[in-house]
């Protein structure tokens, strides 16, 4: 833990008081939420600054139940495959990347890729989340070739690949438009785009923590273009580094605005920055701060159907509680995960444990695909409670 | 909203009213809280009760645990710490070993020495009296908080004297407080299955009452998440509440989640695994609500882990225990928490969870000047080498 973590400006908003005596202002916004009205920025600011933790959970869960009345919690079985860790971005929060020329840098071979995909299929996985560093020497044709090869070799696997910063990087490298990059990758076999690299979608934060990564506007622009070309995507937020609490709400409202135009985001996934081995020395956000932001995400993003709990960063026990703070999805079985693990956090869960976490919280686990369709048949799990 | 109408819909209308009025919940209401699926509703009630008692304060203490032996005649099924005499991994500290640990603050000063161990077949009461006297001489400003009711009952049986006499002698030697372990689950049908040789519920409660009558304040606990039911937990909490009505000396309640690693107690699969998060928070919450006469509830980070302990501060807990320095019982059972926390770590953990850290003494009085570093290692004559009055005990 570092002394810098306790500086006043970065203190999380965290009213510790009882939720059974909320102010008239909070109760008025709560009434709006329960009536199904959309929150204004002022409403969200008020809830984030003043509402008790349990009030936020209660409201978020009410909205979740309105959108998903069935007592079901979904999850996906996929594998994070990082095709390369070589990256010219050098984001300060990243413990995964290696600069070009570093002896630990790698690019996966097709043989390695194929083995990982086969293992994924053998474990009942339906998709791969394929992302990597911004490699300075690989042309777009390399990625088209990789995607095309996967599509042809493993036609059953869903290819969820290339976060917006990678797509912007490809466009700049090739000196073509983002629309052309997306169209070419789509033609090669890309099925959907993951919402990574969003970090905090506010440029004054991005220039501090990831100065070489695309701007907030370009990130959102990639997603809007992808949605317009018929690709579904997710959106994430990594919080608890150098942003102010208000920046987190800026982020939520920016995502909501794009979603109003396109409807292309399937899910929102907030998670907390993990500091080990990075160049940002900060104590990670505690569980109550995570739960507050998760609930706010559900309340602000009234146009996004699904909100994911992050057991990878918060651990399975807090993730169970997240199912009462707006989340309706347990994320991924995460057959392989490298990026968070590089930052010092390594929870791992089997399919049985994921099912048991969901069941013990009072819900039925359902394995889904990227677009939240249940897989058929559903997996049979030994030793489930 | 979390209001009377919502609680009425959950079948918790009377519980809500009583919590708002600050009156006592019935066992039936306790059970209804355990069975209520709406975890935020239960948590909000407990947090309300906690906030009324303690505002946004969260307490911690500078303490040092010493586990003097894992050799124990009880052989409780759930225990991962216990060894038989002569068994591989068994140990028993000598008084000098204990003194060394007590004098070595590893850079983190402490004001409380917390001593518990197995029920050793040979260590007599004089040995413990001597250890306490030596600790008191070596660290005159530190409180000695030692021995569960189970150990006290064991000493009495070994010496052929009453538990009250044991407590008097230990108090006279310098025992100021007792920790809350050994309560497990009071219901006989559970106790006979998990710890048949241990002091009975009546003995445990009687020893607590006797300690209170001598001015020795004690903690109390419940080991949950093994073979007991919600009814057993409610029964346990009610027995503690009744004892507190009679003797009034319980300071803090510690809900101890059963950790399954290295335990002989084989549990049904629904009790084993990582899916226990909500049960743990719910148990903290119902404990806070039922134990209306016990001032404090602990979020024991050793057993719960830091993330869950911080969350538990919103589910009724108000105490984070302390620096600990060295802990063996929970870690032998698979706890993956750190061995110790520093003061800045504890304070940051509390502050970032949204609460105001308050350094306390063993009796939960706020420490007037927490910046004054405690250098309570006045090397008294007792710690000079060659103290040979007590037999060396080694496994």
Contacts between the chains, C-beta under 8 A, distances in Angstrom:
chain1	res1	chain2	res2	distance
A	1	B	344	6.7
A	1	B	345	5.3
A	1	B	348	5.3
A	3	B	344	7.6
A	5	B	348	6.4
A	5	B	352	7.4
A	6	B	348	5.8
A	6	B	351	6.7
A	6	B	352	7.9
A	11	B	351	8.0
A	11	B	352	7.9
A	12	B	352	6.7
A	12	B	354	7.6
A	14	B	352	7.7
A	14	B	353	7.2
A	14	B	354	3.3
A	15	B	354	6.8
A	16	B	51	7.6
A	16	B	56	4.1
A	16	B	313	7.8
A	16	B	314	7.8
A	16	B	353	7.9
A	16	B	354	4.1
A	16	B	355	5.2
A	17	B	51	5.9
A	17	B	56	6.9
A	18	B	44	7.2
A	18	B	47	5.8
A	18	B	48	4.2
A	18	B	51	4.4
A	18	B	52	7.6
A	19	B	2	5.4
A	19	B	44	4.4
A	19	B	47	6.7
A	19	B	48	7.4
A	20	B	2	6.0
A	20	B	3	7.8
A	20	B	20	7.2
A	20	B	44	5.8
A	20	B	45	7.4
A	20	B	48	4.6
A	21	B	48	7.7
A	22	B	1	7.5
A	27	B	1	6.5
A	30	B	1	5.4
A	31	B	1	7.6
A	34	B	1	7.3
A	52	B	44	7.3
A	52	B	47	7.5
A	53	B	47	7.6
A	53	B	314	5.1
A	53	B	354	7.8
A	54	B	2	6.1
A	54	B	40	4.7
A	54	B	41	7.7
A	54	B	43	5.5
A	54	B	44	3.7
A	54	B	47	6.4
A	54	B	314	7.1
A	55	B	1	7.5
A	55	B	2	6.3
A	55	B	44	7.6
A	57	B	40	4.0
A	57	B	43	7.9
A	58	B	1	7.2
A	58	B	2	5.3
A	58	B	6	7.8
A	58	B	40	5.0
A	58	B	41	7.2
A	58	B	44	7.4
A	61	B	40	6.7
A	283	B	348	5.9
A	283	B	352	6.3
A	285	B	352	7.7
A	286	B	307	6.8
A	286	B	310	4.6
A	286	B	311	8.0
A	286	B	349	7.3
A	286	B	352	5.0
A	286	B	353	5.0
A	287	B	307	4.6
A	287	B	308	7.2
A	287	B	310	5.6
A	287	B	311	4.5
A	287	B	353	7.9
A	288	B	310	6.1
A	288	B	311	5.9
A	288	B	313	7.6
A	288	B	314	5.9
A	288	B	353	5.4
A	288	B	354	5.9
A	289	B	352	7.1
A	289	B	353	7.9
A	289	B	354	7.8
A	291	B	311	7.6
A	314	B	307	6.5
A	315	B	274	7.8
A	315	B	305	7.2
A	315	B	307	5.7
A	315	B	308	7.7
A	316	B	274	4.0
A	316	B	275	6.9
A	316	B	277	6.7
A	317	B	274	6.4
A	317	B	276	6.8
A	317	B	277	2.8
A	317	B	278	8.0
A	317	B	280	7.0
A	317	B	305	7.6
A	317	B	307	7.5
A	317	B	308	5.4
A	318	B	277	6.4
A	318	B	307	5.4
A	318	B	308	6.7
A	318	B	311	6.3
A	319	B	277	7.5
A	320	B	275	6.7
A	320	B	277	4.1
A	320	B	278	5.1
A	321	B	39	6.7
A	321	B	277	6.0
A	321	B	278	6.3
A	321	B	281	6.7
A	321	B	311	6.7
A	324	B	38	7.7
A	324	B	39	5.1
A	324	B	40	5.4
A	325	B	40	7.7
A	349	B	274	6.7
A	352	B	273	7.9
A	353	B	273	5.6
A	353	B	274	5.5
A	353	B	275	6.9
A	356	B	270	7.7
A	356	B	273	5.3
A	356	B	274	7.7
A	356	B	275	4.1
A	357	B	273	8.0
A	357	B	274	6.4
A	357	B	275	4.3
A	357	B	277	7.6
A	359	B	275	7.2
A	360	B	270	7.6
A	360	B	275	3.9
A	360	B	276	7.2
A	360	B	278	6.6
A	360	B	279	7.2
A	361	B	275	7.6
A	361	B	278	5.6
A	362	B	37	4.9
A	383	B	269	5.4
A	385	B	269	6.2
A	385	B	270	4.0
A	385	B	275	7.2
